Amino acid sequence: MGKEEKNRAKEALELIMSRYGIAGQQEIATMLGFSNAYLSQLASGAVKMSGKAAAKFESHFGINPLWLMGKSDTPWSQKDTPPKAGEGNIDRDDLKIRYSRLTAAIKAKFGLKTEQEICSVLAVNNTYFSNIRMGRAGMRPNIKKQMEIIFGVNPDFIDGKSDEIFLAGAPTNAIFGNNNVQNSSNVSVNDTALTRKLMEENNELRKQLALANDQLATASEQLRKSQDHVSRLIAMLEKGGANG
């Protein structure tokens, strides 16, 4: 394995920890569904980065799979990676205002009283979510996607490309089992039945996301193999032309 490709996985872990405020490799391995030993092997260059593994780095953390495979100089996937304070012309205060508006709008629309309740629905760590809102950490692409699926949040709002917080036709608080939850002081997401329903729906969404990620990884691997095959054919043709 080439030195450049060997260093890409290790560098990716450093970028991920810096961007998302993650303390260690074990947490990254858990999010990716890898064993810590396997992730260590990727970082050390003991095993080659597969297309499926690269696709998981993209879907969870926004790492450009082509960069991981040594075929691009751009480490971040531009299509799905939310902005982070300090990058380009992204102002920390502007981002804090945007994410604070987002948090307040979700609570108002769905009758959620605290940020912790939003985190419970999204199945994310409350400290991490607070760091996002305060501009100290970037939002992971998979969290951005969950916000779109569960709450109908407009991805362009998160990316700073629109002032519309919710997509047209976004779900209402009815998905939480009570059409009047926003106006009722007697209903809380901490109620056992409601919490169970939330978690069941969230788990089903997570399964659908995992299936979609696996399908994306398979397609990415097939594309990589096709690209390698085409590259070999081109090399053979060029060699044949030179010999002729």
N, C-alpha and C positions, 0 to 999 in steps of 0.2 A: 504494500500500500504506500502511496506517495506521501511525503511529509506534509504537503499542503492539505490533502484530504484528511489526514490524521489530526491536524490541528483544528479543523473546522468544527468538529463535534465538541471539543474542549472549549473552543472560543464561543460556541453557541450557548453552552451552559453558563459561561461568564456573562454573556449578553442578557440571557434570561433572568439570572439572579439580580443583575443590576436594574433591568427595566421594570421587573415586576415585584421587587422587594422580597425575593425568596431567599431564605437563609442558607439552604443547603441542597445538595444533589439528591438526597433521598426524597425530598418533597417533589422535586421535578420528576423523578422516576415514578412516583405514585401517580402523579397527574397524567403521565404518558401511558401508564399501564405497563411499565417496564420493571424488571427487577433492578435493584441498585447495582448488582454485579454486572448485568448486561450494559447498563448505562456507563459504568466505569470502563468496560471493555471498549465501548464506542469512543469514549473520551481519550483513552490511551492509544487507540488505533489497533487494538488487538482483534477487533472485528470490523468489517466494512459496513458503512452506513447503507442500509437497504432503502429502496424506494418507499416501502411501507412505513419504515421508521421515520424517514424524512417527512412524509405526509403528516404524521402525527405531530412532529415538531411544528409544522405549519398550522395545523388546525387548532392546536392548543396554545401556541405561543407566537405565531406569526413569523416563524423563521422561514426564509426562502429555501425550499427544498433544492433548487438548482444551485444555490450557494453552498449548501451542505454537501452536495455531490461534486463540488469544485467546478461548476459550469457557469457561475455568475459571480460578479464582484459585489452584489447587493445582498446584505444579510437579512433584510426584512422584506417580507412579502407585502407589497404595496396595496394589494386589493383588500386585505382583511385586517391589517394591523392598525388599531386605533391610535390616535396621536398621543404623544407624551410631552409633558411640559419640558421646555428646554430644547426641543428638537425644532430645527428650522425657525419659523416665526410663531411657534406655539407658546403663548404666554401662560405662565402658571396661574395667574389670577383669573384670566379668561376661562381656562379649563376648569378651575375650581367653581366658578360661577355656573358654568354649563352643567357640570356633574351635580352640583347642589340643586339646580333647577330640575334635573332629571330625577333625583331622589325624591324631591318634594312632589313632583308630578305623579310619580308611581304611587306614593303613599296616599295622595288625594284621590286618585282614580280608582284604586283598589282597596281603599279603606285600611291600609296598613299603618300602624301607629308609630313604628320605630324602624330604623335602618336594619336592626337585627332581624326583623320579620322579613324584610326584602332578602337578606342574606340566607335565611332559612329556606325560602322558596327557591332561590338560585343555587342553594347548596354550596355557598362559598364562605370563606372565613371572614368574620366581621372586621377584623383588623385590616385585612387586605382591602376590603371594600372601602373602609375609611381612608386608607392610604390613596386609593384611586380618587376619591372625592376631594382629597386635600392636595392632589397633584403630585404626591410623592412616589406613586407607582403607576405604571401604565395598565390599561385594561386588556386582559387577555382576549384574543379573538373568540375563543369558545364562550366566554362570559358575554361578550357582545352579541353573539348568536343566540344564547339563551334568553337574553333580554328581549330580543326581537320575537322569538317564538312564544315565550311565556307572557310578556307584558305588551307586545306589539310596539316596542320602542323602535323608532326610526334610526337605522344604522348611520344615515347621513347626519343626524343630529349629534351622535357620539363623535363622528369624524369632523364635526365643525363645518359641515357643508350645507346645513339646513337649520332653520329655527323651529321647524315642526318636530315636536318631541315624539309624537306617536304617528304610526303609519295610518293611512286611511283604512277603515275597517278593522282597527285594532280591537282585541278582546276587551270586554268590560269586566267589572267586578263579579259578573255572573259566573266566571270560571272558578270562583272561590266558594261556590255553593250557595250564595245568597245575594240576590239582586239588590238588596237594600243594605248590604254590609257597610257601605260608605256612610250611610245616614243613621246607622243603628249603634247606640252606645252599649247595647247588650250583647253584641256579637264581637268576638275576638278571634284572631287567627290562632290563639293559643287553645281554643276549644278543641277537645280531643277529636271529635268527628271531622271537624274542618281541617285540623292539622293533618289527620290521616289522609284526607282527600287530596290536600295539597302535595303531600309527599308521594302519594301514588301517581298523581299526574306528573310530578316532577321526575320521578323515576322512569316513567314511560317515555317522557321527552328525552331523558338522558340515554335510554336504550336506542331511541330513534337516531339521536346524534351519533352514538357510538357506531351504529350500523352504517350511517352515512359516511362517517370517517373511514371505516373499513373499506367501503366501496370506493371511496376516493383514493385510499392508499393502493388498492388493487389496480385501479385505473392508472395511477401514477407509475406504478411498477411496470405495467404493460407498455406505457408510453416510453419509459426509459429504455426498455428492451428494444422497442421499435427504433428509437433514436440510435442506439448502439449498433443495431443491424444495418441501418442506413449508412452510418458512419463507416462501417466495415466495407460495405458495397462501394461507397465512394472511393475509399482508399484503394480497393482492388482495381477499380476502373482507372484511377489515376496512375497506379503502378503499371497496369496493362498498356496505357497510352504512352507512358515513358519508355517502356520496353519496345513498343512498336516503332 
